[in-house]
Amino acid sequence: MVSMIIVDYKSMDKTFKYIKQCIDNIAGLEHFVIVDNASDTPIEPKVVQVASKDVYIVSSGENGGYAKGNNLGARTARELWNDEYYIFSNNDLKFDNSFSLDEFIAPFEKDENVSAVGPRVLGLSGDNQNPLPNFTWKQMLFGHFLSLLPPKRMKKRQQSISEKSGKTTAVVGAFMCAKAEDFWNVGGFDENTFLFCEEMILSRRLETIGKYMYYNDSVEIIHEHGVTVNSTVGIFRSLKADFNSRYYYAKEYCKAGKGWLILSKVNFNIVMALFKLKKSIKGKR
């Protein structure tokens, strides 16, 4: 069986609607856990009904971010059902086509070394977001200059994603299925990040036990990522969180040298200054 885990922050109604959509479009999905990252007090799992399905809501009493929230959701699912797989999902997804869990998790059955599977993920403009590009840690640390490029040029720079099913470096965490046994064998998600890079870090952890991630293009979903982050402040905070996670990944998992790490901070501060200047000039026009 499969447990779906969704980390929610002040969008519970949207999450309930998304779960209803999942029930209608994913054959065989029965178990759901919502992690309420907006609750300021720890709560024991409580049950609500969505389309005649039990949905468990739990909170640690803090907004610990993506990794910490999903680990809590996975622990809850393990205690409740001890399912073989977890689907970690955002609530900003749509399904143009229905599919079965058997179809999605088929790669696990074909190869015991597959530990995580991701589907074809299309953005609102039709761009494929999965799997993640195989960037080096230097590209990740110094890649924020891309945020200064016009959207069309930035999209062109990022078009290096495979279109075929197969073994891959990492799949996006917006909708990712992980084998529970392997997930816990590597300690789950690394809770030292708040947002971003969790998939790359999990992939690195899985490599230590000889496992890998897999891109399954037979399943397709639509991702509305980014549509609510439209203010300059919101974008800046997002970029800052992204850099912090990339920095941690490079330092702890790629053993980046101290000099490179210092230089990356200087580079990022320059990028942010230019980004603010660009937004200021645009706002005055």
N, C-alpha and C positions, 0 to 999 in steps of 0.2 A: 504493500500500500504506500501512498504518497501523502505527505503533509504539505500544505501550502502555508508559508509564513510571510506575513506582510507587516512591515514597520510603518506605523501611521503617526503623522504629526499634525494634529488639528485639522484632519480631513476625514473624520470617521464616516460621515454620510457618503462621501465619495468612495471610501473603501468598501462599505456595504454594497453599493451599486456595482463596484468592480467584482466583488465576490459573486453576486448574482449573475453577472456576465460570464464569469468562469464556470459556474454551475451549468449555465445554458450552452456553453461552447466546448468544454473539455470533458469528454466522456470518461467516467471512472474516478473523478476527483471527489473525495468525500470529507477530508479533514482540513480544518482551517484554524490558524492561530493569528490573531492580530496583536502586535506589540504596540501599546499606546505610549509613544514617546513624549506625549504632552502632559501626562499625569504627573503630579508633583508628589504623589505618595505611592509606595509599593502596594500592589493589589494581588490577591490570589486570583487564579483564573475564574472568570465568570462567563456564563454562556448566554448568547443571544441567538435567535433564530433568523436565518436568512434563506429564503426560498426552501423552507422545511429542513435546512441543514443546521446542525449545531456549529456555532462559531465561538471559539474561546478567545477572550480578551484578557491580556495580562500586562502588567507594567512593573518596571523596577523602581519607579518613582523619579526618574530623571530622563533627560534626553541625552542618551549616551552615544547617539549616532548610529550609522548603518550596521557596523560590525557588531557592536555590543547588543543592539536591539535584536538582530537576527540570531545571535547566539542564545539570547534569552528565549526567543520564539522556538528555536530548535530544541532547547532543553525541555521546554514545556511540551512540545510535540512528542519528545522521547518518553516523557513521563506518562503522557496520556495514551499514546498508541504504539510507541516503539516501531514506527514505520521504517521501511527500508530506504526510502528516499525523501528528500526535502526539496520543495520548490520555493526558492526565495524570489519574491515578486514585488514590484512596485504596484501602485494602484492607478497609474496613469497609462494603462495599456488598453488596446482594443483588439478585437478578433474579427477580421473580415471572413475568416473561414474556421469552421469547427474542426477539432481533431481529437484523437483519443490519447490517453496517457500511454497506452501500449506503443503507439506510433512514436511518441516523443522520447520515451526511455529505451527504445529498441537498442541504441548503441551500447547501453550497459550490458544487455544480454549477449551481445555479439563479442564483446571484449572486456574481460575482467579488469583490465588496467584503466578503463575509462572511469573517472571519478566525478566528473561534472559535465553536463550537457546544456548547450544553449541553442535556441532556435534562430531562424532568420528574423531579425528585428529591423523593421523599416521605420524611419522617421517620417514626420508629416510631409516632408518634401520628397519622399520616396527613396532616400539614401539608406543603404544597408549599414547598420551599426554593429553588426556581428560578423565574424569574431573581432576581437580587439586587435589593432595593428601591433606587430611585433617590434615595438620601439626598444632601443637600447636605453639604459638608465640615463645616459647623457642627453639623448633626445627628449626624454621625459622631463629632466630637470631644466632644460633650456628651451623647451618647446612653447613656452607661454607667449613668445613673440607672435605666434599664430593668431592670438586673440586680437592683435592689432590689424590683421589683414581684412580686406573686404570679404563678406560671406562667400562669394563665388570663388575667390582665390583660395580661401581657407579650405573650402570643400574640395577643391582640386588637389591641394596638398595632402589631404587626408584619404584620397581614393586609392588605398593600397590593401583593401580587404578582399579576401578570397570569397568566391561565390559558391564553392563546392563543399559538401559535407566532408568531414575528416578531422584528424587530430589537429589541435591548434594550441597556441600559447595561452590564450585566455578568452572566455566568453563574458559578455556583459552581465552585470548583476541585476539588471532590471527584470530579468526572467531567466533564472538559472536553476537547474535541477542537480542536486548533489547526492551522492551515495552516502547515507548516514554513517555507515561504519568507517569509511575513509575520512569523512568530515571530522569525526571525533578523534580518529587516530592521529590527525595532525593538529588537534587543538581548536578546530573550528576557525572562524575568522579572527584575525589579529585585532584586538580591541584598542590598540594604540593609535588607530586612525579613526577620525570622526566621519569622514565622507570621502569617497574616491579611492581608487587603487586597491580596493578590497579583493577584486577578482585576480589581479596580478599577484598579490601577496598569497592568496589561497592557492593559486597555481604553483607558485614556488614551494609552498608547503607540501603540496601533493607530490611534487617532483622528488621530495626526500624519501618517499615510500614507493617510488617507481610508478606513480600514476600520472594521468594527464587529463586535460579537458578536451571536449569534442563538440564540433559545430554540426548541428543537424538541420539542414536546409529544407527538410520535408515539412517542417512546421513553421508557420509565419505569423507574426504578431505586429501590431502597430504601436509605436512608442511616441507619446506626446511630451517627452522629456524637454524641459526648459521653457515651456510656454508660460509658466507662472513667474519665472525669474526675469523680470523685465525692467527693473529699476537699476540705476548705476550702482547703488549701494548693494543690492542683491547680487549683481554680477560680480562686484569686487569681492564680496565675502565668499562667493562660490569659488572664484579663482584662488583666493587665499587658502581656502580649505583644500583645494586641489593641489596647490604647491606643497603644503605641509605634508600631505599624504605621499606625494612623489618623493619629497626629501627623505621621509622616513623609509620608504621602500628602497631608495638608492643606498641609504646609509646602512640599513639593517639586513637587507636581502641581497644587495649587489656589492656591498663593501666598498662603496665609493670613497675615494680619498678625501681627507680633510680640506685640502686646497680646492678641489672641485665643489665641495659642499658650500664652502664660504663664497666662492665665485657665483654659485647658483643663487644664493641669497641676494647678492649684489645685483645680478642680472634680473631677478624677479622684481626687486624694488624699482629698478629702472623701467621695466615693463609696466608696472602699476602706475608710475608717475606719467608715462606716456599715454597710458590708457585713460587716466583721469583728464589729461590735457585734451585728448581726442574727444572725449565726451563733453567737456566744457565748451570747446569750439563748436561742436555740432549743436549743442544746446542754445548757443547764441545766434545761430543762423535763422 
